[in-house]
């Protein structure tokens, strides 16, 4: 129950956090966090509620927050059921940062270093505590830390090499933030998962392009959704 409540609260705050972070970048990280917890003053509520346009935006904002709250609570409990270990809160932090990045990238088309770099660091620290894992298909053991490092490297280098032609034709197609996000995800899931996630992200992005008929859009959400699908299916044994 605690996980559901915490997930609902964090999910409800995602639109607020995304809006504050997106609007304050490129300010210093410390200043951004200060303004998140100590926002600047606005007009009195009595005056704002007389503005029909503002109230319409406010209602949409509340509905979006509720939607994120429900989705975050649901995915949080799904992660808890799959990763009910002493590292449960590590997995939850991984999930929540990814969901916040989805909202930021959708609204502002950027993936801020103030979130992707800590996510990368957390992945390394988490891996360092895991010891060894059985590397397949060969029957030998590999340190989690090495798997994490290789995952981060492949997450940054592999999409860069795979999309050299695309980047040459369209330099704006693959942003530096996308590479950092993939590197951070690779540090968490390991190098074996990176190609699957990259292919899944391309498939999701292509599906979104066919549905919305837009050639330009943020690639970060596709990467994150592909990651969540991979992680949940992998640990579910599918």
NORZIQUI-V100082 format. One record per helix or strand. SS is the DSSP state (hx for helix, st for strand). FROM is the first residue (numbers start at 1). LEN is the number of residues. Records with the same first field share a line. If there is no record, write none. Layout:
BEGIN
SS = FROM-LEN ; FROM-LEN
END
This chain:
BEGIN
hx = 2-23 ; 29-9 ; 45-4 ; 52-31 ; 88-21 ; 113-16 ; 144-19 ; 164-6 ; 176-14 ; 191-22 ; 220-16
st = 132-4 ; 140-4
END
